[in-house]
Each structure stands twice: as structure tokens, then as C-alpha cells.
Amino acid sequence: MLLANLLPPPRCPLASRTRCQAPARHHQPAASSSRGLLLRGAGSPVVKRLPAGDWLLWYHSDTRISLATSPDGLRWSAPVAPDPLLPSADWWVFDTAAVRPGDVLVISGPDAPASSRRPPPSSSSAVYWLYYTGSNDARLASSPFPAADVAALPGLAISQDGRHWARIEGAHHTGALLGVGEDHPQGWEKRCAAAPKVVMHADGDLRMYYHSFDEMSQRHAVGVARSRDGIRWERVGKVLEGGGPGSFDEGGVRQGHVVRDRAAGRYMMAYEGLDGNGGVSIGLAVSEDGLRGWRRCSESPALRPSEDDDEWDVAGVGAPCLVQMDGPYDWRLYYMGVGKDGEAAIGMAYSEGQGLPRFNKCDALLM
């Protein structure tokens, strides 16, 4: 089976501390230091670190998905040409208006060569499976945090170099992997199945975490589906809902990114939490098996928006992407922040040496 050989946990000789002087070379530099900021004009980060130390970042820019590369996960290249994925030109499919990356599985054969400082070479035996959100609603592209009524569905594309992609048609009549509403009358997902994040639990057992809007509770929630081949999916149900009154996520949860914690042998989820006023912050939850018993790590967010009105992420932080580093309790959290002007950007926070991570924004300086 193609999905049987995932990359082993990557190792990279990075310094143990991640406070950084991190230039962002392909976006307009900030006039002063902005804590955590890496890339302007970008959102929905999906970050992967390859065994030889190279880093890849897929992100959305306007309606499309773009790719940048880095030697350390801090200094990112200009967008790699061509754009990896554009909205479809086929009128009948689900993703004609906008696409956003959800997750990428990097599958490697035994003869995969060491990576270089260039984009993934076409001679590499690695195969990239890009799970993404697609929509025929232009609001998916125009808003960093789309409204609850924006219809969106999950899709899949496959590549041998991380840049040139072929869409894989799913079971839904629009080519999506899952349907909603009238296509799934017994489900709670009536409007969307968005932000697919995929984990390989074992060979032949893949889990897709996605969010939708539950019209009964009037809140977003995170659900899970399972698959044997990564293409045909069956829903399991909700795994995480919004918190109680007054909590940072009482308005619902979405964008749940799940990874297997190598140190603790359990699963960790970073997710967007919506408060009662529509504010967005990032929370953490854990589960022993990734399917049941998800519980919050804290009643407080793991990462909040900045309090300074002039900061790049004062209006909300979300779209989290967790990367576990070499130390058993060392993590990076890549995320999307939104400024008061509505501009989206990508930043990074880190956690070191703690069993339940607490994140600090990287002291990055754009130069």
C-alpha cells in the first residue's frame, strides 16, 4: 500500500532555542519588530520538516495555494512557481472559487534522496498527498475566518514534487471526498466539511479531522472520518465541541490540527476556539487514541491574539499547525494571525521542555 511508508520522525540539527531573527523575504517588511510574524499576506499554514532538515510551507494566498521553502522553518523563500493548486476550471466541481490547504501527507520510498536547498526535486521518490478545502463561494478567499454559512468541502490532490498536482476525484458527485446537507441527511454537517487534517494511525487506518457548523447547537464542532486508502471516507462523528458559558471556546471549535505526540504516546489537537463575541484564539486538547475522550489541556487558550492594537495578530489567531521538534516536549506552533485591517499573516510560537505545552511567540524581526 502506498500509504504504508510515512516518513519517520524527522531530525534536524537546530539550536535548542528558537528565539530568532527571521527575515521574511517575499512579503513587505514590517517597520518594527512584530513578535511571531514570519509571512504577510498568507494564511492556513501547513508546515512539514523533511528528514534532511529542509522545511516546506503550503499556505493560501487569495484564492490559491502556494508553496515556500526554508532551511530552518523561520526564513522562508519566495513562492515556488508554479502555484501548487488553483481553483478548478471545471464548472461542476466543488472548488471553482477558492482552495485552502488543510494538511499534507509526505510518503517516502526507501530510495528517497537527501533533500537540497531547492524545492523538492522531481527525482525524489516522495509522494505528497494534499488534503484541502475547496468552495464555490468567493467568501472562502475574501475572509481569513469565513462565516458559518460558507459552504466548503474537502478535496485531495497528489504530487511527486510538491509543486505540480493532480486532483483525485472523491466519492461525492462534485469530486469532493465528503458531502453535506442533502447528501448526508442524517449527519450534523449541514453546511460544510472544512479544514481536513489527516493522521495515519496505522497502515490502512487513516483519520480525517474536519469542522462543520451544527445547526442544532449553532456552534462549530470538530468531527472525524476514517479511511483505509485515504480516498474513500466514512464518518465517525463529533470528537470536540465548544466549551461552557464564559469559556474561550463557548462559540465553537474548528480547524482542529491533530498530531501524534511521540513523547506521551497520545494525540494532541490544536484548534480554533471562538468566544461569545466571535473572538478567535487557539486551544489544545488531548486524547489517548485520537477518536474518543478528547479533553482540553487548559481552560485558557494556548495562544491569544496580541493586546497591542498595532500588532499583526490583534484581531485573532487561528488555523494552527503543530510541529513536534527533536526534544520530546519541544513544539512549534505555526498559525494565522489577523490584524485590525483584516490582513492575514503567518507566525510561529514555540514551547520547550513542558509536558503540556505553553507557547511563546517567536521574537522574529522582519528585515
GIJOFEN-V690566 format. One record per residue. N is the residue number from 0. D_FIRST is the distance of its C-alpha to the first C-alpha in Angstrom with 2 decimals. Layout:
{{N | D_FIRST} {N | D_FIRST}}
This chain:
{{0 | 0.00} {1 | 3.81} {2 | 5.52} {3 | 5.49} {4 | 8.31} {5 | 11.04} {6 | 14.41} {7 | 16.70} {8 | 19.89} {9 | 21.84} {10 | 25.25} {11 | 28.04} {12 | 31.71} {13 | 33.24} {14 | 36.57} {15 | 36.57} {16 | 38.66} {17 | 37.46} {18 | 40.84} {19 | 40.70} {20 | 42.51} {21 | 39.78} {22 | 40.73} {23 | 38.98} {24 | 39.63} {25 | 38.76} {26 | 40.49} {27 | 44.15} {28 | 45.24} {29 | 46.85} {30 | 50.54} {31 | 50.15} {32 | 47.68} {33 | 45.23} {34 | 43.39} {35 | 39.62} {36 | 39.62} {37 | 37.17} {38 | 36.79} {39 | 39.11} {40 | 38.32} {41 | 34.70} {42 | 32.76} {43 | 29.48} {44 | 28.18} {45 | 24.51} {46 | 24.63} {47 | 22.05} {48 | 23.10} {49 | 21.31} {50 | 21.56} {51 | 24.50} {52 | 26.45} {53 | 26.17} {54 | 25.93} {55 | 24.73} {56 | 26.33} {57 | 25.50} {58 | 28.41} {59 | 30.31} {60 | 33.55} {61 | 35.52} {62 | 33.25} {63 | 30.46} {64 | 27.73} {65 | 28.64} {66 | 27.26} {67 | 29.27} {68 | 28.63} {69 | 30.41} {70 | 31.01} {71 | 31.68} {72 | 30.67} {73 | 34.35} {74 | 35.51} {75 | 33.55} {76 | 33.75} {77 | 34.92} {78 | 32.33} {79 | 30.07} {80 | 30.73} {81 | 29.62} {82 | 28.94} {83 | 25.18} {84 | 25.50} {85 | 28.61} {86 | 29.52} {87 | 28.61} {88 | 31.36} {89 | 30.40} {90 | 33.02} {91 | 31.10} {92 | 28.17} {93 | 28.17} {94 | 28.35} {95 | 31.39} {96 | 33.50} {97 | 31.44} {98 | 28.04} {99 | 27.34} {100 | 24.33} {101 | 22.83} {102 | 20.01} {103 | 17.61} {104 | 14.24} {105 | 14.13} {106 | 10.87} {107 | 12.00} {108 | 11.38} {109 | 13.80} {110 | 16.38} {111 | 16.83} {112 | 20.66} {113 | 23.05} {114 | 23.84} {115 | 27.32} {116 | 29.80} {117 | 28.87} {118 | 26.23} {119 | 22.67} {120 | 23.11} {121 | 21.51} {122 | 20.75} {123 | 18.44} {124 | 14.78} {125 | 14.14} {126 | 12.75} {127 | 14.64} {128 | 13.98} {129 | 17.55} {130 | 18.50} {131 | 22.16} {132 | 25.26} {133 | 27.01} {134 | 30.43} {135 | 33.21} {136 | 35.73} {137 | 37.19} {138 | 37.97} {139 | 34.39} {140 | 35.33} {141 | 38.95} {142 | 38.64} {143 | 36.87} {144 | 36.72} {145 | 36.50} {146 | 38.60} {147 | 37.33} {148 | 37.89} {149 | 35.66} {150 | 33.03} {151 | 29.54} {152 | 25.99} {153 | 22.47} {154 | 20.55} {155 | 17.46} {156 | 17.51} {157 | 15.17} {158 | 16.69} {159 | 16.40} {160 | 19.68} {161 | 20.26} {162 | 23.20} {163 | 22.40} {164 | 20.32} {165 | 19.15} {166 | 19.32} {167 | 16.73} {168 | 18.85} {169 | 18.52} {170 | 19.98} {171 | 23.43} {172 | 25.98} {173 | 26.39} {174 | 22.76} {175 | 22.32} {176 | 19.58} {177 | 22.38} {178 | 25.99} {179 | 29.14} {180 | 32.73} {181 | 33.52} {182 | 29.86} {183 | 29.40} {184 | 32.94} {185 | 32.31} {186 | 30.67} {187 | 32.46} {188 | 30.76} {189 | 33.42} {190 | 33.47} {191 | 30.21} {192 | 26.72} {193 | 26.74} {194 | 25.33} {195 | 21.66} {196 | 20.43} {197 | 16.82} {198 | 15.89} {199 | 12.72} {200 | 14.44} {201 | 11.72} {202 | 8.07} {203 | 8.21} {204 | 11.64} {205 | 12.63} {206 | 16.37} {207 | 18.31} {208 | 21.94} {209 | 24.40} {210 | 28.15} {211 | 30.52} {212 | 34.25} {213 | 35.57} {214 | 38.74} {215 | 40.05} {216 | 40.16} {217 | 40.53} {218 | 38.09} {219 | 34.63} {220 | 32.03} {221 | 28.40} {222 | 25.98} {223 | 22.35} {224 | 19.69} {225 | 16.39} {226 | 13.10} {227 | 9.88} {228 | 8.18} {229 | 10.80} {230 | 12.84} {231 | 14.57} {232 | 16.64} {233 | 19.23} {234 | 22.14} {235 | 23.21} {236 | 26.49} {237 | 28.50} {238 | 27.95} {239 | 30.79} {240 | 34.07} {241 | 37.15} {242 | 39.63} {243 | 43.20} {244 | 46.31} {245 | 47.14} {246 | 43.73} {247 | 42.02} {248 | 39.32} {249 | 41.54} {250 | 40.77} {251 | 37.03} {252 | 33.79} {253 | 31.12} {254 | 28.61} {255 | 27.00} {256 | 24.75} {257 | 22.89} {258 | 21.71} {259 | 21.21} {260 | 24.43} {261 | 23.77} {262 | 27.41} {263 | 27.98} {264 | 24.63} {265 | 24.86} {266 | 24.00} {267 | 26.40} {268 | 27.03} {269 | 29.34} {270 | 30.74} {271 | 33.63} {272 | 36.56} {273 | 39.31} {274 | 42.78} {275 | 45.57} {276 | 46.80} {277 | 43.52} {278 | 43.09} {279 | 39.57} {280 | 38.55} {281 | 35.44} {282 | 34.87} {283 | 32.56} {284 | 31.16} {285 | 29.19} {286 | 27.29} {287 | 26.20} {288 | 22.97} {289 | 22.58} {290 | 23.35} {291 | 26.94} {292 | 30.06} {293 | 29.85} {294 | 33.18} {295 | 34.87} {296 | 35.51} {297 | 38.93} {298 | 41.30} {299 | 41.67} {300 | 39.31} {301 | 37.39} {302 | 38.46} {303 | 41.36} {304 | 42.68} {305 | 45.37} {306 | 48.93} {307 | 50.49} {308 | 51.08} {309 | 50.55} {310 | 47.10} {311 | 44.01} {312 | 42.27} {313 | 45.30} {314 | 44.23} {315 | 40.90} {316 | 37.74} {317 | 34.27} {318 | 30.70} {319 | 29.78} {320 | 26.88} {321 | 26.64} {322 | 25.71} {323 | 26.13} {324 | 27.90} {325 | 28.32} {326 | 30.96} {327 | 29.81} {328 | 31.92} {329 | 31.91} {330 | 30.47} {331 | 30.83} {332 | 31.12} {333 | 30.90} {334 | 32.54} {335 | 34.45} {336 | 38.20} {337 | 40.77} {338 | 44.38} {339 | 47.48} {340 | 47.34} {341 | 43.92} {342 | 42.11} {343 | 38.58} {344 | 37.53} {345 | 34.89} {346 | 35.91} {347 | 34.74} {348 | 35.93} {349 | 35.20} {350 | 35.50} {351 | 36.20} {352 | 36.67} {353 | 36.68} {354 | 34.70} {355 | 34.82} {356 | 34.82} {357 | 37.84} {358 | 37.40} {359 | 39.95} {360 | 39.84} {361 | 39.49} {362 | 42.93} {363 | 41.78} {364 | 44.40} {365 | 43.70} {366 | 45.61}}
